[in-house]
Amino acid sequence: MIFPKIKPVSETNLIIYFDQEIEVETVPIIGAICDKIRTDIGESIVEVIPSYTSILVQYNPFIISYNQLIASLTHILAAIESYGIEAKGKYIDLPIYYDFKTGPDLERVASLNNLSISEVIERHVDQEYLVCAVGFAPGFAFLAKVDEHIATPRHTTPRELVPAGSVGIADQQTAVYPNDSPGGWNIIGNCPIPLYQPDQDPITPFEVGDSVRFYPITKTEFINLGGKLWQD
C-alpha cells in the first residue's frame, strides 16, 4: 500500500485516497484508520465513510479547521509507515438457508460454473469473507472474495424486488440484502437474522475490516428464526 493522499472535496468534506487498485489486504487497515480517526479526533468528526480504496471524512469546520484536521490525519496516517496500525475487525457468523425457495439463482450459479447445487453451497460456506465496504443501502456490506469457481456476473436486468436477508453473488463479491430492495445480484439463499435495525445502536453489525462466515441451516431452523420463503 502506498502512502495515502488527502484531498479536499468541499468546505466540510475531504477524502483520503489509498491504492487505486482494490486490494483486500488494504481493507483492514482502512477500517482501523477509521476507528483511529473517530477516537483521536472525536467530536469534530461528523462522519467517516470507508470504501475499498478511500475514506470520506466529514467534519465540523466550527470545531476544527481544515489545516488542523490535515495535521491530525497526517499524524494518524504516518503511524502506518512508522509503527503500523493493528486491524481489529470482529468475526460475524450468519445462518443461511440455501434452497430454491430462498435462492432462485442457485441453479444459474451452478450451471454457469459447471457445478452441482451442493458444490455451490459448499464453496460459499467454506470461504471467510472480509467486509470491504458498507454502502448502496444502510447495512449493505460488500464481502470479498468468493471462491473463484462460483464467481458469477450480476443479472443484466435487476429484479424490482429482492427480499431482505437475500444472499447474493456479483462477480467476486457476496452480500446480504439488509432490506427489501431492487437488485441484480445472483440470489442463492437467505439469512433470517435482521441486519439493519435503525432503532438500535449499532444499526448494523458490519464494519469495514470485519470477517464474515456463513453456515447452512435447515428449513425448520430458518422458519423458527423468522425467515420467509421467496414468493413466486
HELIX and SHEET records of a PDB file:
HELIX    1   1 VAL A   24  THR A   26  5                                   3    
HELIX    2   2 VAL A   27  ILE A   41  1                                  15    
HELIX    3   3 GLY A   42  SER A   44  5                                   3    
HELIX    4   4 TYR A   66  SER A   82  1                                  17    
HELIX    5   5 LEU A  106  LEU A  112  1                                   7    
HELIX    6   6 ILE A  117  ASP A  126  1                                  10    
HELIX    7   7 GLU A  148  ILE A  150  5                                   3    
HELIX    8   8 LYS A  219  ASN A  224  1                                   6    
SHEET    1   A 4 LYS A   5  PRO A   8  0                                        
SHEET    2   A 4 ASN A  13  TYR A  17 -1                                        
SHEET    3   A 4 SER A  54  TYR A  59 -1                                        
SHEET    4   A 4 ILE A  45  PRO A  50 -1                                        
SHEET    1   B 7 TYR A  91  ILE A  96  0                                        
SHEET    2   B 7 SER A 211  PRO A 216  1                                        
SHEET    3   B 7 TYR A 129  VAL A 134 -1                                        
SHEET    4   B 7 ALA A 141  ALA A 144 -1                                        
SHEET    5   B 7 GLN A 173  VAL A 176 -1                                        
SHEET    6   B 7 SER A 166  ALA A 170 -1                                        
SHEET    7   B 7 ASN A 186  ASN A 190 -1                                        
SHEET    1   C 2 ARG A 159  VAL A 162  0                                        
SHEET    2   C 2 SER A 181  GLY A 183 -1                                        
END                                                                             
